[in-house]
Each structure stands twice: as structure tokens, then as C-alpha cells.
Amino acid sequence: MSTKVGYGLVRDSNGKPKIDDPNSVHPAVIGMLTHEEKVELGIWTGPHARDAQGTKRLEKTAEGYRAVDDLVAVTEIYDGELYVKLSVRSDVPAGTEIKLEI
């Protein structure tokens, strides 16, 4: 038996997203926001990772990504349409290069 998880975005009567804490929004919900809404909410618009503390910023490099923030037990990486679920949770200090072999 497999478990399926779904995410949704609630909007007010004017179409604005109803988000209490932009730092705790799951990347699947962030993907439902427009670029302008992300900027307005102060949500990082570049590649990002999901770790034990929430969503953290990444920078794209020639060979992968660099952690902008310290990552604690990182589990997922998002970059536009690319989604990678990591098989092992890892701590990654800020400034460290992350290379993905897919």
C-alpha cells in the first residue's frame, strides 16, 4: 500500500494567496505561486531545498548547486520543473557544493 500526499493553495476572494508564514510553505505549494506572488511574499525564486527546518536557498553552479543557507537533514531539491528526492538525509553547511548524479 502506498501513501499519496496532495498539496493545495488557498486564495482569498481577490485571488491573493492566503499564506501565514512564507518560510514554512512546502515547495509544492510554492510551485503554485506566480513569480510576482513569490517576490511579494519574500519567497526565494531560485532553486531551493527542503530540510528539517523548512525551505532553504540554493545557487545553481556549473556542476550542481551550492547551499546558500545551512541545510539540516535535507531531503528534497527543487529547481523549476526538476524535483529530486534524496535517498539519504544529509546536513550541508552553507557554501558547500551539492552534486547530483541522476
Secondary structure, DSSP 4 states (H G I P E B T S, - for coil): ----------B-TTS-B--S-GGG--HHHHTTS-HHHHHHHT---S-EEEETTEEEEEEE-SSSEEESS-EEEEEEEEETTEEEEEEEEEEE-TT-EE----
